[in-house]
């Protein structure tokens, strides 16, 4: 069974911090590079951060130095620590694999978690 459950989104002021979490099915977590994607309403999802099974990370230029992703094998979870948040970080954040998981010939996404950066 595929499971991607994101949480931790909230309304925060510019300059604030948030920590997002994603619980992943064990079989998926153990064998895949995991990633965080952001979607602004009506637009395509953009890749924000990724982490390999060996915990090698890579970030989009816009978040480098502010966001940190990590993964916890014991919890089958991936995390996104977001610091020095900016209004342009606003969006719905999803976790998924790279490449994105396909089930029944369609891309599989969880519900995501809403991050709003506003004063």
C-alpha positions, -999 to 999 in steps of 0.1 A, spaced: 0 0 0 13 34 -10 15 60 18 26 96 17 13 117 46 26 152 48 22 175 79 35 205 96 23 233 73 11 265 89 8 303 86 40 320 96 54 355 92 83 363 69 116 352 86 99 324 105 106 287 105 86 255 99 94 218 100 75 196 76 72 159 80 62 131 57 55 95 66 62 71 38 54 35 32 84 15 43 90 -3 10 91 30 -8 111 49 17 139 23 19 147 21 -18 140 56 -32 154 91 -33 128 112 -16 119 148 -25 98 178 -15 78 196 -41 59 229 -39 28 238 -58 14 273 -61 -23 273 -69 -29 263 -104 7 258 -113 29 228 -118 47 213 -88 83 225 -85 111 204 -70 124 221 -39 147 195 -22 158 159 -25 176 134 -5 190 100 -16 189 68 4 225 77 14 213 111 27 230 131 -1 209 162 -5 203 187 -33 182 219 -33 166 244 -57 186 276 -59 158 296 -43 160 276 -10 197 268 -8 210 279 26 175 282 41 160 247 38 174 214 50 159 180 42 166 149 62 153 114 65 149 90 95 150 53 86 135 43 120 104 64 113 102 59 76 100 97 74 114 125 55 116 161 69 120 196 56 133 223 79 124 256 65 142 287 79 142 324 70 109 319 52 99 343 25 64 351 10 75 333 -22 78 301 -2 40 300 1 24 269 -14 13 234 -8 42 211 -1 42 175 -11 67 147 -6 73 120 -33 100 100 -49 122 108 -78 109 100 -102 73 106 -90 55 74 -81 30 60 -106 0 39 -96 -26 27 -120 -9 47 -147 -12 80 -129 11 100 -107 4 94 -71 4 123 -47 -6 127 -10 -27 155 3 2 179 8 5 204 36 -2 242 32 26 266 40 16 303 40 42 330 47 25 363 53 26 391 78 
